[in-house]
Amino acid sequence: MSSTTAIKGFSTESGSRRADRVRLLAQPIAVVVIVGAVLVWAFTRDNDEIEAQSIQASVLLQKTWEHVLITLVVAAIVMLVAVPLGMMLTRSWAKPVAPVFIAIANIGQAAPALGVIVLFFLWTEWEGLWCAALPIAFYSLLPVLRNTITGIQQVDPALVDAGRGIGMSGSAVLLRIEVPLAIPLILAGLRTSLVLAVGTATLAFFVNGGGLGELVDTGYKLNRVPVLVVGAVLAVGLALLIDWLGALLEEYLGPKGLS
């Protein structure tokens, strides 16, 4: 009976691993095919003057790069803030204030993204990349913060005791045992944050932050469906590619032998 259960468990795990690998291969191919088909349709149709101004390679590349840049800046801010903060909040001396920081991060994600961006703009009177990236980072902070705390807290206490038993300091145990073992959960949180950031970055045009949201807004306001479709499909394709890259990071950067 136990051998049958083990075989079934092995089969299920192997099937899951195969499905993950198939998805890792199929997802970027699907994105390239769908985005490519939409771009071919947009460039080969008879566009009017307004549509032609937006549907040209230089404009699409510029808006896509602006979108990617916002996402990269948000990812850097989130990692530089959430991971050290999460590490700190797992220490015994900081645990009493951990609920306060988690509540603040929850507020950031629960609030409407557009409201957070506009309020930050009204407060700072900034415009451009940083006016979009900072509130979007606040909006995307929670998954990495929560997963960092959860990942460290789930480390086997016996491993922590073993590290201390061989003379390692508290910081050494944290950096050499707890954080490496928490990396899979941290990467999963980063993946979620990046997808949130890509989607929310479409709102950056409200504060002159650029991005693919400008194409979506132009197509909607001027009733130009091709411009709207191209902007939306590029944004969706970019989100799927970011999700795929996050899956690659989880697959290849996590500690080996834990799955």
C-alpha positions as CSV (number, residue, x, y, z in Angstrom):
1,M,0.0,0.0,0.0
2,S,2.8,2.4,0.9
3,S,4.7,1.6,-2.3
4,T,1.6,2.3,-4.3
5,T,1.1,5.7,-2.6
6,A,4.8,6.5,-3.2
7,I,4.5,5.6,-6.9
8,K,1.3,7.8,-7.2
9,G,3.1,10.7,-5.4
10,F,6.1,10.4,-7.7
11,S,3.8,10.3,-10.7
12,T,1.9,13.4,-9.6
13,E,5.1,15.3,-8.9
14,S,6.7,14.2,-12.2
15,G,3.5,15.3,-14.0
16,S,3.6,18.6,-12.3
17,R,7.2,19.2,-13.2
18,R,6.6,18.2,-16.8
19,A,3.6,20.7,-16.9
20,D,5.8,23.5,-15.5
21,R,8.5,22.8,-18.1
22,V,6.0,22.7,-21.0
23,R,4.6,26.0,-19.8
24,L,8.0,27.5,-19.6
25,L,8.6,26.6,-23.2
26,A,5.1,27.4,-24.5
27,Q,4.4,30.7,-22.8
28,P,7.0,32.8,-24.6
29,I,6.2,31.2,-27.9
30,A,2.5,32.0,-27.5
31,V,3.4,35.6,-26.6
32,V,5.6,36.0,-29.7
33,V,3.0,34.5,-32.0
34,I,0.0,36.5,-30.6
35,V,1.9,39.8,-30.4
36,G,3.5,39.2,-33.8
37,A,0.1,38.5,-35.4
38,V,-1.4,41.6,-34.0
39,L,1.5,43.8,-35.1
40,V,1.4,42.3,-38.6
41,W,-2.3,43.1,-38.8
42,A,-1.8,46.6,-37.4
43,F,1.1,47.5,-39.8
44,T,-0.5,46.0,-42.9
45,R,-4.0,47.4,-42.6
46,D,-5.0,50.7,-44.1
47,N,-4.5,53.1,-41.2
48,D,-5.7,56.6,-41.2
49,E,-3.3,59.5,-40.3
50,I,-4.0,59.4,-36.6
51,E,-3.5,55.6,-36.4
52,A,-0.3,55.8,-38.4
53,Q,1.2,58.3,-36.0
54,S,0.9,55.8,-33.1
55,I,1.3,52.5,-35.0
56,Q,4.9,52.9,-36.1
57,A,8.0,50.9,-35.0
58,S,9.8,53.8,-33.3
59,V,6.7,54.8,-31.2
60,L,5.9,51.2,-30.2
61,L,9.6,50.6,-29.2
62,Q,9.7,53.8,-27.2
63,K,6.5,53.1,-25.3
64,T,7.5,49.5,-24.6
65,W,10.9,50.5,-23.3
66,E,9.3,53.2,-21.0
67,H,7.0,50.4,-19.7
68,V,9.9,48.1,-19.1
69,L,11.9,50.8,-17.4
70,I,9.1,51.6,-15.0
71,T,8.9,47.8,-14.2
72,L,12.6,47.5,-13.7
73,V,12.7,50.5,-11.4
74,V,9.8,49.2,-9.4
75,A,11.4,45.8,-9.1
76,A,14.6,47.3,-7.8
77,I,12.8,49.5,-5.2
78,V,10.7,46.5,-4.0
79,M,13.7,44.2,-3.6
80,L,15.8,46.9,-1.9
81,V,13.0,47.7,0.6
82,A,10.9,44.6,1.1
83,V,13.6,41.9,1.5
84,P,15.7,43.8,4.1
85,L,12.5,44.9,5.9
86,G,11.2,41.4,5.9
87,M,14.4,40.0,7.2
88,M,14.4,42.6,10.0
89,L,10.8,41.9,11.0
90,T,11.6,38.2,11.6
91,R,14.0,39.1,14.4
92,S,12.6,38.7,17.9
93,W,13.2,42.3,18.8
94,A,11.2,43.5,15.8
95,K,8.3,41.1,15.9
96,P,6.0,43.4,17.9
97,V,6.1,46.0,15.1
98,A,5.8,43.5,12.3
99,P,1.9,43.8,12.1
100,V,2.3,47.6,11.7
101,F,4.5,47.3,8.6
102,I,2.4,44.5,7.1
103,A,-0.8,46.6,7.6
104,I,0.8,49.5,5.8
105,A,1.8,47.3,2.9
106,N,-1.7,45.8,2.9
107,I,-3.1,49.4,2.7
108,G,-0.8,50.1,-0.3
109,Q,-2.1,47.1,-2.2
110,A,-5.8,47.4,-1.1
111,A,-6.0,51.0,-2.3
112,P,-6.9,51.7,-5.9
113,A,-3.6,51.9,-7.9
114,L,-4.7,55.0,-9.8
115,G,-5.7,56.7,-6.5
116,V,-2.2,56.0,-5.0
117,I,-0.5,57.4,-8.1
118,V,-2.6,60.5,-8.3
119,L,-2.4,61.2,-4.5
120,F,1.4,60.9,-4.7
121,F,1.4,63.3,-7.7
122,L,-0.7,65.8,-5.8
123,W,1.5,65.5,-2.7
124,T,4.9,65.8,-4.4
125,E,3.9,67.7,-7.6
126,W,6.4,65.5,-9.4
127,E,5.9,64.1,-12.9
128,G,7.6,61.4,-15.0
129,L,9.2,58.1,-14.2
130,W,9.7,58.5,-10.4
131,C,6.3,59.9,-9.8
132,A,4.9,56.6,-11.4
133,A,7.5,54.2,-10.1
134,L,7.4,55.1,-6.4
135,P,3.7,54.7,-5.8
136,I,3.6,51.6,-8.0
137,A,6.4,50.1,-5.9
138,F,4.3,50.8,-2.8
139,Y,1.4,49.1,-4.4
140,S,3.5,46.1,-5.4
141,L,5.5,45.8,-2.1
142,L,3.3,43.3,-0.2
143,P,4.0,40.0,-2.0
144,V,7.7,40.2,-1.5
145,L,7.5,41.5,2.1
146,R,5.0,38.8,3.1
147,N,6.9,36.0,1.3
148,T,10.2,37.1,2.8
149,I,8.8,36.9,6.3
150,T,6.9,33.7,5.7
151,G,9.9,32.0,4.0
152,I,12.3,32.8,6.9
153,Q,9.7,31.8,9.5
154,Q,9.2,28.4,7.8
155,V,12.9,27.4,8.0
156,D,13.3,24.3,10.2
157,P,14.3,25.5,13.7
158,A,16.7,22.6,13.9
159,L,18.8,24.1,11.1
160,V,18.9,27.4,12.9
161,D,19.9,25.7,16.1
162,A,22.6,23.7,14.3
163,G,24.1,26.9,12.9
164,R,24.2,28.5,16.3
165,G,25.6,25.3,17.7
166,I,28.7,25.6,15.5
167,G,29.3,29.2,16.6
168,M,27.5,31.2,13.9
169,S,26.3,34.6,14.9
170,G,22.6,35.6,14.5
171,S,23.3,37.6,11.3
172,A,25.4,34.7,9.9
173,V,22.5,32.3,10.5
174,L,20.1,34.7,8.8
175,L,22.2,35.3,5.8
176,R,23.7,31.8,5.3
177,I,20.9,29.6,6.4
178,E,17.5,31.3,6.7
179,V,17.5,33.6,3.7
180,P,18.9,31.0,1.2
181,L,16.2,28.6,2.2
182,A,13.6,31.3,1.9
183,I,14.6,32.2,-1.7
184,P,11.9,30.2,-3.4
185,L,9.2,32.0,-1.6
186,I,10.9,35.4,-2.1
187,L,11.2,34.8,-5.8
188,A,7.5,33.8,-5.9
189,G,6.6,37.0,-4.3
190,L,8.8,39.0,-6.7
191,R,7.1,37.3,-9.6
192,T,3.7,38.4,-8.3
193,S,5.0,41.9,-7.7
194,L,6.4,42.2,-11.2
195,V,3.2,41.2,-12.8
196,L,1.3,43.7,-10.6
197,A,3.9,46.4,-11.6
198,V,3.5,45.7,-15.3
199,G,-0.2,45.9,-15.1
200,T,-0.2,49.1,-13.0
201,A,2.4,50.8,-15.1
202,T,-0.3,51.3,-17.8
203,L,-1.5,54.1,-15.5
204,A,1.8,55.9,-15.6
205,F,0.7,58.2,-18.4
206,F,-1.6,60.0,-15.9
207,V,1.6,61.6,-14.5
208,N,3.5,61.8,-17.7
209,G,5.4,58.6,-16.9
210,G,5.0,57.2,-20.4
211,G,4.5,53.5,-21.1
212,L,2.0,51.5,-23.1
213,G,-0.9,53.1,-21.3
214,E,-0.5,56.1,-23.6
215,L,-1.4,54.0,-26.6
216,V,-4.4,52.5,-24.8
217,D,-5.6,55.9,-23.7
218,T,-5.1,57.4,-27.2
219,G,-7.0,54.6,-28.9
220,Y,-9.9,54.9,-26.4
221,K,-10.2,58.7,-26.5
222,L,-9.9,59.0,-30.2
223,N,-11.9,55.9,-30.9
224,R,-9.1,54.3,-32.8
225,V,-9.5,50.5,-32.2
226,P,-6.2,49.4,-33.8
227,V,-4.2,51.7,-31.5
228,L,-6.2,50.5,-28.5
229,V,-5.7,46.9,-29.5
230,V,-2.0,47.2,-30.1
231,G,-1.3,49.0,-26.8
232,A,-3.4,46.5,-24.9
233,V,-1.9,43.4,-26.5
234,L,1.7,44.7,-26.0
235,A,0.9,45.3,-22.3
236,V,-0.6,41.8,-21.9
237,G,2.3,40.3,-23.8
238,L,4.9,42.1,-21.6
239,A,3.1,41.0,-18.5
240,L,3.2,37.4,-19.7
241,L,6.9,37.6,-20.5
242,I,7.6,39.1,-17.1
243,D,5.6,36.2,-15.5
244,W,7.7,33.8,-17.6
245,L,11.0,35.4,-16.5
246,G,9.8,35.2,-12.9
247,A,9.1,31.5,-13.4
248,L,12.6,31.0,-14.8
249,L,14.1,32.7,-11.7
250,E,12.1,30.4,-9.5
251,E,13.2,27.4,-11.5
252,Y,16.9,28.0,-11.7
253,L,17.9,30.4,-8.9
254,G,16.2,28.6,-6.0
255,P,18.3,26.2,-3.8
256,K,18.7,22.9,-5.4
257,G,17.2,19.7,-3.9
258,L,14.3,21.5,-2.1
259,S,11.6,20.6,-4.6
